[in-house]
Amino acid sequence: MQPGMSDFRLIDSHTLSLIVNSREKDLFLRGLLPWSGLSTYMLPYIPAERQHGVSQFTLRKMISLSLSGIVGYSTRPLHLSIILGMSCIVLALIYFTYVITVAIIGANIEVGWPSVIATILALGGVQLFIIGIVGIYLGKLFMEAKGRPSYVIHDKTSG
């Protein structure tokens, strides 16, 4: 997507058939048309100030639109939980190593508390990691369920 892109556009009959034949219920044109790979041309313009009234597009609607774009065209956000889970596991291992080192040295440390925190951090990391893996599987199923073609044919030649 390009900055300043909007849903207002002129399209040809081939692009229209792509949109009409799409089985998606939550259609996000700003993502669908660039995804299709069809050639586009941007006409730069500066929109005029609104003459009357105020926009009905609230912050809630803008957030919903952005989430539709992110979730509808990428499984990348699902990888975040895997990264967070691995980070928690590494932090738990570092903390557990610290706790063992302090215990061996014989420093005054509260009994039980550090091991509980390290265990909770490790288990939370494992859960985030597993949720991320399940999320990626579900994301791939979601992308397949949309029924988008693997490619879009722009021109046909007789032969």
N, C-alpha and C positions, 0 to 999 in steps of 0.2 A: 504494500500500500504506500501511496505517496502522501506527503503532508498536504493538507487542504483538500483532499479528495472528498467528494460528496456523492450522493446517490442520484443527483441530477445529471443526466447524460443522454446522448443520442446513441442508439444502437441499431445495427442492421438486423435483417431477418434471421440470419444464422445465429447471432447472439441471442435474439429473442427466443428462438426455438430451444437454445440451451437453457435459458431461464425457465421457460414454460415446461420443459421436460424434466426439470429438476424436481425430485420428489421431496425436497426438504421443506419442512413446515416453518422453520425459523430461518428464513432466507436472509442472508447477509450479503447484499450486492457488492459492498466495498471489498469483500474477500473473494466472492465467487468469480467475478469477472477477471481479476488479476490471476487467480488460480487457474482459470481456463487456458491462459496463455494466448488468448486472442489478441491481435494487435490493437492498440489504443493510441489515441492522441489526446493530450491534455491541452485545453485552451485556458491559458491563465487569465483570470479576471479578478477584479476587486469587487466583492459584493457591496451593494449600496446599503446604507443604513435603513433599518426597518422604519417604514412610514407610520404604521398604526399598530397598536397593541404590543404585547410582549410574547416571547417564544413560549410555547407550551412544552418544550423539551427540557424537562427538569434534570437536576443532577442525578436523580435516581434512574431516569431513562438513559442518560449518557453512560452511567456505569453499567447498566444492563446491556446496552449496545456494545460497549467495549468487551464485556465478558462474552457476549455472543461471538464476537470476532476472534477472541483468544481461544475459547473452548471449541468453536466450530471448525477451526482450521489448523489446530496444532495439538500435539500431545506433549509438547515440551514442558508446560507447567507441571505435569505429573512427575517429571524427573526431579523437580525441586524436593519432593518428599524423600526421594532416595538419597539425594545429596544431604538433606537435613538429618536423615536417619544415620547415614555414615558419619557425619560430623558428630552427632551425639555419641555414637559408639566410640569414636576416637577420643572424644573428651572424657568419656567414662573410663577408658583404658588409661589415659594420662592421669586422671584423678585417682584411680585405683592404685596405680604405680606410686603416686605421691603418698597415698595413705599407707601403703606397705613400707615405703622408705622411711616415713616418719615413725612408724611403729618399730621398725628394726633399730633405728637410731635411739629410740627410747624417749622421744620428746613427749611432753604432756599433751595428750590428745583425748578428746571425749570418746568414751567407749561406745561402739555401735552406730553412732551417727554417721560417720564418713562412709562406712560400708553400705548403709541404707541408701544414702544419696548416690553413691556410685552404682548400686544395683538398679535404682529407679532410673537413672540416666541411661544405663545400658539397655534396660528393657524398653524404655521409651524410644531409644534409637532403633532397636530391632523392630518394634511395631511400626515406626515411621517407614523404615526400609521395606518391610513386607507390604504395607499399605501402598507404597509407591509402585511396587512390582504389580500388585493387583490392579492399581489404577492404570498402569500402562496397558495391561491386557484389556481392560474395559475401554480405554481410549481407542485402542485399535479396533475393537468390536464396534464401537460407536462410529468410527470413520467408515468401516465397511457397511454398516447398516444404512448409512446415508445413500449408498448406491451410486456414488459419483463414478463416472467412467474413468478408466485408467489414463486415458488420453482423449483429446478433443481433435477431431479431424476438421481442419480449416478449409481445405480445398480438395476436390476430387478431380482426377484426370481420367479421361476415358482411355481404356487400353485393353 
